[in-house]
Amino acid sequence: MENIDPVEYGKLLGKVDALSEKVECMESDLKELLALANKGKGGFWMGMMMASAIGGVVAWFFGQVGR
């Protein structure tokens, strides 16, 4: 078994710490993006509901006027 160089071992530990920190940042960013996507999805469906309701009222109105 080879001897472990303390300097190289320290460099590896530093890299692992840096990568762990980056992964934590990426996880929090991913959670933020997921929350924004869910908000956008809800807004989309609310818009679809409003457009459908307005379209129904307009269709009913022109159906009544056309008689």
Secondary structure, DSSP 8 states (H G I E B T S, - for coil): -----HHHHHHHHHHHHHHHHHHHHHHHHHHHHHHHHHHHHHHHHHHHHHHHHHHHHHHHHHHHHT-
